[in-house]
Amino acid sequence: MNRKCALLKSAEMTGLRGFAAGSVLLASFGVSAAQDVQQSQDRAEAEVKSKPKEEFLAPTTVMANRVETELAKVGNSVTVLDVGLLETQGVRNLDEALKFVPGVVSDSVGGQRGSTSDVYFRGTRTAHAHVVVDGMRISDANTSAVGIKQFLGNNNLGGLSNVEVLRGPQGALYGGDSIGGVIGIYSEKGEGPYHGDLFVEGGSFNSWNSILSMQGSEGDFSYSLGLGYETTENDLDHNDFDSFSYALRLDYVVNPCLNVGLTWRGADSTYQGPQVGRYYSGPDETDLTYNLGTLFAEYEVNDQWVSKLTLGVYDQDSEFESLAPNPNGPVVPYLNDEDITKYAAYWDNTVKWNDQHTTVAGLVYEDSDFSYANSFGSADDRTRTQYGLYVNHIWDVTEQFNVSGGARWENYDDDGKNGYDDDVVTWRVASAYTVSQTDSIVRASVGHGFRLPAFTEMYGYGAGFYSELDPEESLGWDFGVEQPFCDGQYKIGVTYFGNRIEDAITSVPPVYDNNWNLIQPGSYENADGVTETSGIEASAEAHFLDQRLSVYLSYTWLDRALVDIPENSLGLRLHGRISDQLNAGVTASYLDSRSYGGNTMDSYTLINLYGNYEVNENLAFNARVENLFDEHYEYYNGYGSVYPGRGIGFFGGITLSW
């Protein structure tokens, strides 16, 4: 408990006899505390101005234990991406940022900028990725089917502070659909006096991108606001993408023990799909709108106990219209409208018993409604309700040895016929050990995960079939070593991982005749026995020339996977501070050959250049080159459709600060 909170509680418990003395004490402490805070802020601002950006990567994680934990004491594999640093390096989109995480393949399978994007954790599918935004889960078996792919493909990094990527089964901490891992996304909290930035960039493919951000604090109130607009014609006919996005966070310190706040973020976008095949492969258009809002209150009950209540609502509407040529007659528009609405409440409690033992426990409630309707007359509306509880305990056995573990019970209840009314128990154990002599960190974890079938997997958008599917269950593990050198100037890490999934849900492809007329729609089924994924993920980090040159490397090798995703993938970021005003560097990503269930596509390497020049504290210029060597590559190739990537692109812009 902080000193102010302790004094407040002491004052509340005293009688009228101590009121005057307590008031004098609090007043004098307030003056002293204000002076201390101002001096601390001045020192912090001076340190920020004197140190390079790279030194401020978050040394802690919240996702790994649902409470802030030192990275060295986390048994699971987790990567914390600093959004400010990524934007400095020319990375401004969420799906692109995930390319630089070991164990993760982030790639579009729907086309160029603005289309749907997939994320594959350790050889699993997008449906096995759990996405949490500002404390609320927006993914489940239904939103993962379509919504999460659209969310990943549409979003920029505006209004975010950092992104955490936790790998391995996390059912005990986060529930279903976390067989592969969890992505945690956090809105930026306003700090300091009022200030703002306006970023404007234009370039190839008739592209324009602008982001306005403003933030600050006044007394006990802080705020952060971000607005963004992006448009591009991409590199194909009828392939435009337009998006307007917004993000807001408000925080208020009610008293030294109680903090309350809200977040709100959303987007309204339109993506045009080009015709990339003979029949039924475009052109089409998707209108996507989503809004996510949370209210939260965090209260320090006493010296050991902190309680937080989060209420959230997420709504996503996707309207798809196809004008694909019909080989047997005139073009008949095909319309499909999907709506996802989710309400949630989370009560999280952290009890720090002593310096060695901490327990995190909570209650969960979610209500998810999924509906669709199409031009063939098919329509459905289904609701899935979930409630449960979890507990996770962290034991610092010694300063070097840490163990954490927990379990979660949940009940899922579907309305309508052929639904699920299941109780699910998941668990996990993780440990980290630091070897004092070498500063080596050894990590290991094992955990249980599960996923219920999506409504679209069972009913296929009214395609005339019903697939009776069992839930997927998994047992996953990993073992890794992280080794720093030269006081952390260099660092390498290697982790072996594996996952055994029972009743894995697999797709049965549609059947066409020689003229690409649909004979039988695609469906889904449970694979027999156990399906395994395994591989190695590695990372390296190095800083040279007094932190002026930094290199970040991530690598993934897959021995076994659920789908034919790349066996080898690599992400590289090289960043240099050439002078106090000029920054420049290179980002590169490599994907091995893959098919994603269709025809085999060749491997490719994309290399991007970027540079930033700060004229003064109010004006900066930026330039970047996308796909420097004009590499020809494909996102998808199968069933008569081919989605090529964009060619070389040149972009430039300015940033105005005040």
N, C-alpha and C positions, 0 to 999 in steps of 0.2 A: 504494500500500500504506500502511496506517496505521502510526503509529509503534510501537505495541505489536507488530504483526505483524512489522515489520522487526526489532525487537529479539529477538523469539522466534526468527526464522530465523537471526539472527546467533548466538544462543546455541546453537542446534542444530548449527551448523557449526564452532563452536570445539571444541577438545579439552578434556581434563580440566584442563589448566593454567589455562584461563580460567573454569572452572566457578564457583569461589567469587566471583571478581570480577563475573562475569555475574549471579550470584544477587543480590549486593548492589545492582547497578545496576538490575535488574528490580524488586526490592523497593522501592527508593527511588522509582523511576519510578511504581510502582503507587500509592504513597501520594500522590505529587504529582498523578497522573492522576485519582485518586478525588476529590481536593480540587477539581481543575479541573472535573470532571464535575458535582459537586454545585453549584459556583458557576454553571456554565452552566445547569443545570436551574433553579436559583433565578431567574436572570435571564430564562430562557424563560417560566417560569410567571408572572412579573411582567408580561412583555410581553403574554402571552395575555390576562391579566385587564384590561390597559389598552387593548387594541385591539379594534375590532369584528370580528365573525366574517368579514365580507366580505373582509378584507385577507389571509386565509389560503387563498385559492384556489391550487391547486397551480400553480407557475410552470413545471413540467416535465411531460414525458410519457414513459412507458416504452413504450407500444404502438407509437409511430410508427417507432422504430428498434430495438426490443427491448433498449434500454439507455436509462437516464435521459438525456434530452436537453432542453435549454432550448426552450420553445415557440417562441421567436423564431428558432430554428435548424432548424425542421422544415418541410420542403417540402410535406408532405401536410396536408390539413385535418383537425384533431383538436380535440375538445372534451373538457375534463376537468370532470366534475361532482363537486362536493364534497358528499358524502352528509350531513354534519352541517348544512351550510347548507340543503340541500333539506328536511331534516326540520324545521328551524326554520321553513321556509316552508310547512309543511303537506303536503309531498310525501313520501309514505312507501312508494310502490310503484314497482317497477322500470319497468313499462310507462308509468306516468305521468311518471316522470323523463325518459324518452326523448322526450317531447313537446316538450321545451325544447332540442332539439339541431337546428341548421340542417341541412337536407338530409335529415332523417329524419321520416317519418310513422309514429307509433306509435298503433295503434288496434285495438280489439277487433273481430272479425268474428263472434264466437261468443256474445255476450251481455254481461251485466253482470258485476260484480266476481267474479273467480275463474275466468272462462271463458278460453278460448284467446285469445291476443293476437298480432297481426302487427306486424312492423316492416319498413318499406320504406325502403331506402337509395337515395336519388337515383333513384327510379322503378323500382327492381328489386324482387324479391319477397323474402319472408322466407327462402326457401331460399337466397338469395344473401347472407345475413348470417352471419358467422362469430362465434361466441361463445366467449370464453376466460374461465375462472374459475380464479383462483389459478394461472395458468400452464398449465392443461389445457384443450384444446379439447373442449367438450361437444357441439358441433354437427358434423354432416356431412350428406351428402345424405339420410340416413335420419332422423336426429333432427330435422332441419329440417322434415321433412314434418309431424310431429305434435308431437314432444317439445319442440322449442324454443318453439313457440307456447304450450304448456302451461307451460313454465318461465317465460316472460315474463309470462304472465297471472297466475300464482300467487304470484310472489315479492315480498316486501317488501324494504326496504333495511337490515333489521336485520343487524348484524355486519359491515357493509361500511364501508370508508374512502372510496373514491371509485370512480367509473365513468368509463372512458375510451371515447370513441366516435371511431374512426378511419374516415374515409370514403375511397371509391375502391378500385379493385382492389388487393388486398394479397396476391396469390398468392405472390410472392417471399418474403414474411416469414412468412405463416401457412398457405399451401397452399390446398386446394380450398375451395369454397363461400364465398369472400371477394370475390366479384365486386362486391358493393355496398359492403362495409366490414366492420369488426371492432368488436365490443363487448368491452371488457376489464373484468372485475369483480374487485375485490381485497378480501380479508378484512382487517379492522382488526387492527393489531398492538398488543398491550398495552404501555402505557407508564406510568411513574410509580408512586407508591404505590397500593395497592389502592383502587379506587373503583367505584361502580356506579350504575345508574339503573333505575327501574321506571316505565314509561310505561303508563297505562291510559286508554282512551277508549271512550265509548259514545255512541249516538245513534240517528238515524233508521234505519228498516228493521230494527230490532232488532239493531243492529250493535254489536259489542264487539271491541276490539283491545288487546292487551297485549304489551309487549316488555320483557324483562328483560335487561340487559347488565351484565357485570362484567369488569373488566380491571385489569392492573397488572404490575409486574415486581419480582422479588426477585433481586438480584445479576445473574447471567448468564441468568436464566430469566424469560421474559415470557409472559403468557397473556391471552386475550380469549375470553369466552363470551357467547353471545346465545341467548335462548329467546323464541319468539313464539307467540301464539295469536290467531287472528282468526276471527270468525264474523259472518255477516250473512244476512238473509233476502232481501236485494235488494228490488226493487220489483214483482215478479211472483209469482204462485202457483208453488209447487214450483220455487224458484230459490235455495235455500239454498247457502251456501258456508262451509266450515269448513276451517281449516288450522292445523296445528302445525308450527313450523319451528325449526331449531336451527343454530347456527354456532359453531365452535371454531377457535381458532388458538393454537398453542404454538410458541415460539421459544427456542432455547438456544444460547448462545455457548460452544462447546466450548473454543476458545482464540481469541486475537486474529485468527487467520487463517481459522477455520472456524466457520460458523453452520449449524445444522440446525433443522428444524422440521416441523410438519405442520399441515394445515387439514382441517376436516371440516364440511360443511354439507349440510342436507337438509330435506325437508318431507314431510308426510303430509296429504293434503287430499282433500276430497269436494266435488264441484260438481254441483248438480241443474239440469238444463236444463228449462225450462218448455215447454209446448206452445205454439208460436208460429205454427202453420200448420194446414192442414186435416188432412193425413195425413203420417206419417213425419217429423214435425218436433217430436218430444218428446211426452210427457215422457221424460227420460232421466237417467242418473246416471253420473258419471265419478269413479273413485277413482284418485288419482295419488300415487305414492310415489317419491321420488328421493333418492339419496345420492351425494355427491361427496367423495372423500378424496384428498389429495396428501401426499407426503413429499418434502422437499427438503433439499439440502445445498449450500452455497455456500462455495467455498474460494479464497483468494487465493494463487495459485501463486507469483507474484513481483510485482515492482513494476508490471508491465504486464498481467499475465494473471489474470483472474478466471473461474473455472469453476463452473457450477451444474448439478446433476443433479436433475431432477424426475420422480417416479414418481406416476402417478395412476390412479384407478379411478372410473368413473361408472356408476351403475345406475339405471334408470328403469323403473317398471312402471305401465302405464295400463290400467285395467279399465273398459270402457264397457258399459252396459246400457241398452237402449232398450225402453220400454213404449209405443211409439207406437200410436195406434189404427189398426186395419187395416180399410179400407173393404170388404173382401171376406170378412170372417169375424172370429173372435175374436182378441183381442190375443195375439200370439206374441212373447215376449221375444227380443230380438236381443242377443247378447253378443259382445264383441270384446276380446281381451286382447293388448296389445302390450308387449314387453319389450326394452329396449335396455341392453346391457352393453358397456362400453368400457374397455380397458386401454391405458395410454400410458406412454412414457418419452421424456424430452427431455433432451438434453445441450447446454447453451448455454454458449458461451465468448465473453468479451469481452477483446480485446487492444487496449490503448491504446498505440500505437507511440510517439506524442509528442503535443504539444499540438494538432497539426493532423489526425492520422490515427488513426481507431479502426475496428477490424474486429470484427463480431459474426458468429459462425459456430456451427453446431450440427448435431446429428443428431436425427432424429425417428422414433419407432416408435409405431404405433397399431393396435389390433385391436378392431374393432367388430362385435358380434353383434346382429342384429335378428331378432326372431321375433314371430309373431302366430298367433292361432287364433280362429275365430269359431263361432257356433252353427250355421252352415250346413255345418260340416265342413271348411272351408278352413283350412289351416295351413301354415306355412312357417318355415324357420330358415335364415338366410343370414349369412355372415361376410365382412367386407371388411377386408383387412390392408393397411396403408400403412407404408412406410418411405422415408426420404429424407434429404437434407442441404440446407443453405442457407448462404449467405454474404451479408453486408451490410456495405458499407464507408461510413464517414462521413468526409468531407474538409472541414475548416474551412479553406477557401482563404485567407480573411482573417477578421477579427473580424466583418465584416458579411456575408460571402458563404459559403454552405455548400452542399455537394453530397453527396447520398447515393445509393447504388444497390446493387443486388444481384440474385441469381438463386437459384433453388431447383429441385432435381430430386427427383421423387418417383415411386415405383412403387406402383400400386394393383393388388391381386390379390383377386378375388372367388372364393369357392368356388361349386360348383354350376354348372349349365348357364347359358348366356347371361350369364355374368359378364364382368368386365373385367379384363384384364391389361395395363395401360397404363403407359407411362413418360410423365411430364408435366414440362415445363420451363417455368417462369414467371420473369418478370423485372420490375423497376421501376427508375425513376430519379426523383429528386425534388431540388428546390433551393429555397433561401430566401435572400433578399437584403434587408438592412436599409439603407434610404437614410438616411445620417447626418444630412443637413440637416433632414429632416422626421420621422424615426423611422418612416417607412412600411416595412412588411414586405411584400415581394412573394413569393408562393409559386407553384410550378408542379410538376406531377408527371405521369407517364405510366406505365402499368403493364399487365401481362397477368394475366388471371384465368381460372379454369375451374371447372366443376362436373360431377361424374358424376351420372347419373340415380339417383334413389332406387329402392329395390326396390319400394316401393308404386306408383311411377309406371310401372314396367314390368309389375307383376303385379296391381295394383289390389286388394289384400287378397283374392285368390282370386275375383275377380268374373268369372272366365271369359275373360279376355283376356290377351294378352301384347303389349306395345308395344315394338318394337325401336327403341331410342332411342340417339342419339349424344350424347356429352358436349357441354356448352356451353363455348364459349371466348369471351373478351372482350378488348377493348382499350379502356382507359378513361384519361381525362386530366382535369385541372382546372387553372385559373389564377385566382389570387385576390390581393387586396390588403387589408391590414389597416392602419388608420390610427388612431393614438392622438392625443388632444388634451389640452392642459393637464396635462402630466406623467402621462398615463395616467388622468386623471379621467374622460375620455370615450373611447370606442373604438368604431369601426365596422369591419366586414369584409364583403367581397363576393367570391364565388367563382363562376365559371362552370365547369360540369362537363359531360362527355359520356361515353357508353359505347356501344360497338358490340359486340353479342353475336351470334355465329354459332351456328346450330342451337339457338336458344332453345327450351326445353321449355315447351309451352303445353298447357293443359287443354282437352279436348273435353267440353262439358257433357253430363249425362245427358239422356235423352229420356223424357218422360212423356206419357200420354194426357190427355184432358180431366178425368179423375177422379184425376189424379196417381198413376196406376199406372205403375210403372217399366217402360219398354219396352226401353231400352238403357242400361247403366251408363256413367258417364263414363270417359274414358280420357285418354291424353296423346300428343302428337306433337311432332316437331321443326318449328319454323317454317322456311319457305323463306328462304334468303338471310340478310341481316343485319338484326337488330332493334336499334333505337337508343333510348337514353334521353338526355335532356339537360335542362338547366335552370340556375337560379341559386339559390344559398343565401346568406343574409345574416344578420348578427348585429350587435347593438349593445349597448353597456353604458355606463352613466352613474352617477356617484356625486355627490350633492349634500349640502349642509349638513354639511360636515365628516364625510362618510361615513355620515351618519345616514339618508339616503334613497338607495336603489339601485334601478336599473331594468335588467332583462335582457330582451333581445328576440331571438327567432330567427324566420326567415322562409324559406320554400321556395317557389319557382315552378318547376313542371314543364312543359316544352314537350312532351316525349315520355316515355312510360312503358310498362312491360311490361303493366301491368294498369290498369284505370280507377280509379286512386287520385286524391286531390284535386289539382287543378292548383295551388291556393294553400293553404298551411297556415301557421299562425303560433302561436308560444308567447310568453307575456309573464309576467314575474315582477316585481312591484313590492314592495319590502321596506323598511320604515321602523322605525328605532329611536326611538320616540316619547320614551322616557326610558330610564334605565339599567336599568329593570325591565320595561318594556313594549315589545314588538315586535308589529307588525301589518302586514298587507299584502294583496295581491291576486295571484292567478294566473289567467291566462286562456288558453284554447286555441281556435283557430278551424280548421275544416276546410271546404274547398270541397265542392261537390256531387261525388258519386262513385257508382260502382256495384259495384265489386269483382266484376264479372262477372254481376251480377244486375240488378235494377231500379234506376233512378237514385234516389238519396237526396238530400234537400235539404241545403244547407250548414247549419252550426250553430256557435254560440259558447257555450262553457261558461266561466262566471266563478265563481271560488271566493274566499271571504274567510277569513282566519285571524288569530289573535291569540294571543300568549303573554305571560303575566305572571309574573315571578319574585318570589315573596314573599320568599324568602331563598335561601341557597345550597343548601338542602335541599328546597325545595318550590316548584313552579311549576304554574300553571294554563294550559290551552290551550282554545281554542274555534275552530270553523271552520264555514263554511257551504258546502255543495257544491251546484253548479248554482243559483246565487243567484236567477236569474230564471225558474227552473222551465222551462227550455227543453225543448221536445219534439224529440227527435232519434232517429235509428235507427242501429244498428251494422251491420245487414245487412238486405237486402230482396231476395229472389229465390227462385224455384222454390217458391213457396207458403209461405215462411217469412219472418217479420218479427221482428227482435230490437230492441226499443226500449231506449233508455238510461234511467238512473234519473232521477227527478224531484228536486226540491229536498230537501236533507237537512241536518240540524243535528246537530253533534257537539261533545262537550266532554270534557275529561279532566284528569288531573293527572300530574305527573312527580315522583317522589321520588328524591332523590340522597343519596348518602352517601360 
